[in-house]
Amino acid sequence: MLAAVVLGSAVQSTIGFGANLVAVPVLAVVEPAAVPAAATMLALPLATTMAVRESDHVDWHGVGWLMVGRLPGTALGALVVALVATDTLSVVTGVSVLAAVALSAASVTIPLTRGTTVATGLASGAMGTATSIGGPPLALLYQHHEGKVLRSTLAVTIGTGTVVSLAALAVARAVAGWQAVLALALLPGVGAGLLVGRVMTHRVDGRWLRPAVLVFAATTAVIAIVRGLG
C-alpha cells in the first residue's frame, strides 16, 4: 500500500492527476474497507501541498467556474450511481475519456471559456463521484497550459472537491477512526511521492507534458473499460 501511495503521488505531482488510479486498486485489494475514506484523506494533503507549492500559477478564475460545475456534478454522479450499474458507468467513462483523448491527439483544441470550464467541472464531479476517475477531464482542458498552471489549478480543484467528499462521507458515517490511522501511516508515502514528482516535473514539463497527460488519460480510460467489462 505504501509503495502504491508513493507511485500514485509521484504521478499526480508530475502531471496533475492520477494518484487514485494507482493507489486505490491496491488499497481495495489489501484492505477493501479503506476505500474510499482513507484514500480520500490521503488525497487532501497531496492536493494541498501541490497547490501551495505552485500557488502563484493557479488559474483562480478557472477554479471558480470549475467548482460551479463540479458541485452539481458531484450530486449528479451520486444520483447516477443509484440508478446505473457501476460496471456500465466505468465503461461509459472510459469511452468518453478515450474520445476526448482522440480529439486532442487530432489537434482539436478545447477552448478555455466559461461554458467549457463549467462543463468540464460538471463532468469531473460526476465521473469522480461515480467511478473515482475525475482527473482526466480537468487535465485535458488545461493540457496546452504551462505545467505549473495545469498542476496547481487541478490541485486546488481536486483539493476542494476532496473536502466536499470527506464531508459527505462523514455525514454518511462512512469514516472510521482506524481509516484515519491508516491514512496517517501511509502519509509518508505522499511525501516521498511529492519529492519524486518534484524531480520528474523538470523532465516532463515543456514538450513532454502534453503527451504524458494524453497517454495517462488514455491508460486511465482503458483500465476503466476493462474493469467495467470484466
N, C-alpha and C positions, 0 to 999 in steps of 0.2 A: 504493500500500500504506500509506503514511504517513497519507494522508487517511482511509482506511478505519479505521485503528487509532484515530485521533483521534475519529472519529464513533462507533465502537463503544464506546470507553472512556467517552465522554460519556454515551451512552445507559445503560450499565451503572452509571456513577457516579450517575445521576439516579434510576433506577427499580430498581436492584439486579441486573439481568441484561441480557443482550443483546449483549455485546461480540463473542462468537463469531459470532452470526448476521450481523453487519455485516462483520466483518473477514475471517473465514475464507474466504468465497466469493471475495473479491478476491485474497487470498493464493494461493488454489488456482488461480486463472486465471493470475496473473503468474508464480508460481513454485510449481508443484504439490508439489514435494518439501519445501517449507517447512511443509506441513501433515502431521501435527498438531504436530510438535515445536516449531517456532518460535512458533506460535500459543499453545501451552500455556505456553511460557516467558513470554510477554507477559501471560498471564492471572494469573500469580503476583504480580508487583509491583502490578498493578491491584487484585486482591482484598486483598492485604496492606495497601496504603495505605488502602483503603476501611474495612477492619476497624479499623486503628489510629485513623483519623480520628474514628470514631464508636464507639470501643471501650466507652464507658460504657453503651451501649444494646444490646449483644449479648445475645441470649437464650441464655445458655450451656447452660441445661437443654435447650432445644430443639436446639441444635447437637449435644449429646451423643447424643440419640435419632435425630437425622437421620443422624449418622455410623454409628450402629448399623445403619441400613437401607442407607446409601449404599455401604458396603464390599462387602457381598454383592451389592448391586445392580450394582456395577461388574463383578464376576465374572459375574453373570447376563447383563449386556449383552455381554460378550466371548463368552460361550457362544452367545448368540442370533445374534451376528454370524457365527459359524462355521456356523450351521445355517439361517439365513434370509437371503434376498436383501436387500441394502441398500435397494433401492427399496421393497420391501414394508414394511420396518421404518420407513422415512420416512413412508409413508402412514399406517400404524397409529399412529405417534407423533403425527402431525398431527391425525388424527381424535380421538385421546384428549385432546389439549390443547384442541381446539375444544369437545368435550363438556364438559370441566371449565369452560371459559370461559362456555359457555351456562348451565350450572348456577349459576355465580357471578352472572352477569347477571340470572338469575331470582331472585336473593337467597337462594340456597341456601348457607348458610354452613358451611364445613368446620370442625368443632370442633377446637381445638388440644389433642389428647390424646396420650398416649404412643403409642397404636396408629396414629393418623393421621400422627403425625410420623415414626415408623419406616417406615410405608408410603410416605410422600412421599419419604423418603430413598432407599428402595429403587427407586422409580420414577425419581427423578432420576439415581441412579447408573446404572441400566440404560439409560435414554434418552440420558444424556450420553455413555456409552461407545459405544452403538450408533449414535447419529445426531448427536452433539455438541449436542443440544438438551436440556440438563438443568436449565436455569434456571426455565422456566415452572411446573413443579410446586411448587417452593420458593416462588416469588413468589405463587402462588395461595393457598398455605397461610397466608401472612403478609400477605395483601392488606388485611386490616382493621386491621393494626397501624400504629403511627406510622412514618413514613418512615425515621427513624433506626434503629428496631428492624429493619425489613424489610431495609434495605441492609446494615447491619452484620452481621446474622445470616447473610444469604446470602453475604456476603463471606467470613466465617470458614469456612462450609461449603464454598463453591466453592474457596477457597484451599487448604483441607486436601485436598480431592479432587484439586486440581491437583498437589500434591506426590506423591500416590499415582500419578497418571497419569504424571508425569515419571519416577518410579522404575520404573514398568512399561515405559515407552518405553526407558529406559536399559538395563534388563535384556534387552529385545528387540533391543538395538543399533540402535535407530531414532533415535538422537540423534547428530548430527554437529557438528563444530566450526563449520562455516560457518553452520549454523542458529542457533547461539548468537550469532555475529557479526551475523547479520541481525536477530535479536531485539534486540540492543543498539542497532543502527542505528535501529530503529523505536521504541525505548523513549521518546524524547521525545514521540512521539505519545500514549503513555499519559499522560504528564504533562500535556500540553495538554488531553487529553480530561477528565482529572480536574478541571482548572481550569474548563473549560466546564460540567461536571456540577455543580460546586460552586455556580455561579451559577444553573443551572437548577433545582436542588433547592428553592430558595426559592420558585420559581414553581409547581413541580409539587406539593410537599408539601401536605398537607391534603386538600381535597376533590378535587383533580386527580390524586392519586397512584393511587388505585384504578382510575379509568378508564384512566389511562396504562398500568398493569400489564395490564389486561384487553385493551386494544387491541393492545399489543405482543405479548402472548402469542398472541392470535388471528392476528396477522400472521405470527408465527413458525410457527404451525400451518399456515396456508395455503401458505406458502413450502415447508414440508416436504412437504405433499401434492403440490403442483405438481412439486417436484423428484422425488418418487417416481414420479409418473405419467408424467413426461417421460422 
